[in-house]
C-alpha cells in the first residue's frame, strides 16, 4: 500500500462529499469539463501535428476524457449514463491503483506525468459523482453502457490492426492480455476465456455499484426535499 496514495484518495472522497452538498456544483462540473476538453483537444492536436500516431486516444480513460466532457458541455443527455459511468470507472480505478502502487507509477513514469494523470482521473471521478448526484439513471441503461464497451473494444482491435502500439505501455492491452500482432483463434485458450469471463463479471459488478450509488444519492436528495416542505 502507498501511504500518500491512501491519504489522497481519502481526501478526494471527502472533497467529493463536500462538493455534492454545494449549491452551485453544476458550475463546478461545467468548469471541470471545459478544462478537461480544452486541455485534451490541445494535447492531442499537438500529437497530431507532430504525426505521433501511437498517441491517438486508445486507453479507456483517454476516450472518457472526450466523451464525458463533451456530454456535459453540450448537454448530451442521451450520453449521460455512458459518460458518467466511464468517467467513474476510469477515475476511481486510477485512484485505487494509485493508493496501492502510486510509488511504482512515480518511479516508472516520473513525478510530473503521474501528477498530470492523477489530476485528470480525479476530475473524471469528481465529475462523474456530480452527474450522478444531479440525474437519476435507470439501471436499464446498463445495456447502452455494454453496447458502448463492445464498440470501444472493436475500436481498440481495429486500431491495433493498423498501427503498432507494441512499444507503448497501454493498460487496455495489458488488461485484455492479447498480443494483437499475432492474434489468432488458436492463440485464445480456455484459460484466457475464463480470465475474460472474470473481467466481464467484475465490470458488471462495478456497473451495479455505480447505479447503486446513483440510487442512494437520489434517495437522500428526495428525503431532504421532503423534510424541507
Long-range contacts (C-beta under 8 A, 24 or more apart in sequence): 1-99, 1-100, 2-98, 2-99, 2-100, 2-101, 2-102, 2-103, 4-102, 5-98, 5-99, 5-100, 5-101, 5-102, 5-103, 6-99, 8-95, 8-98, 8-99, 8-102, 8-118, 9-95, 9-96, 9-98, 9-99, 12-95, 12-122, 12-125, 12-126, 15-126, 16-125, 16-126, 16-129, 19-126, 19-129, 19-130, 20-129, 20-130, 20-133, 20-217, 25-130, 25-133, 25-134, 26-130, 26-134, 28-130, 29-72, 29-127, 29-130, 29-131, 29-134, 30-72, 30-73, 32-69, 32-123, 32-126, 32-127, 32-130, 33-68, 33-69, 33-72, 33-73, 33-127, 34-69, 34-73, 35-123, 36-65, 36-68, 36-69, 36-120, 36-123, 36-124, 36-127, 37-65, 37-66, 37-69, 37-70, 37-73, 40-65, 40-66, 40-69, 53-163, 54-163, 54-164, 54-165, 54-167, 54-168, 56-159, 56-163, 58-156, 58-159, 58-165, 58-170, 58-172, 59-170, 59-171, 59-172, 60-86, 60-89, 60-90, 60-152, 60-171, 60-172, 61-90, 61-91, 61-93, 61-94, 61-120, 61-121, 61-124, 63-152, 64-90, 64-124, 65-120, 65-124, 68-124, 68-127, 68-128, 69-127, 72-127, 72-131, 77-135, 80-131, 80-135, 80-137, 81-137, 81-138, 81-141, 81-142, 81-144, 81-145, 82-144, 82-145, 82-148, 83-131, 84-128, 84-131, 84-132, 84-135, 84-137, 84-210, 85-128, 85-145, 85-207, 85-210, 86-145, 86-148, 87-124, 87-125, 87-127, 87-128, 87-131, 88-124, 88-125, 88-128, 88-129, 88-132, 88-210, 89-206, 89-210, 90-121, 90-124, 91-121, 91-122, 91-123, 91-124, 91-125, 91-126, 91-127, 91-128, 92-125, 93-121, 94-118, 94-121, 95-121, 95-122, 95-125, 132-210, 132-213, 132-214, 132-217, 133-217, 133-221, 135-214, 136-214, 136-218, 137-211, 137-214, 139-211, 142-207, 142-211, 145-207, 149-203, 175-199
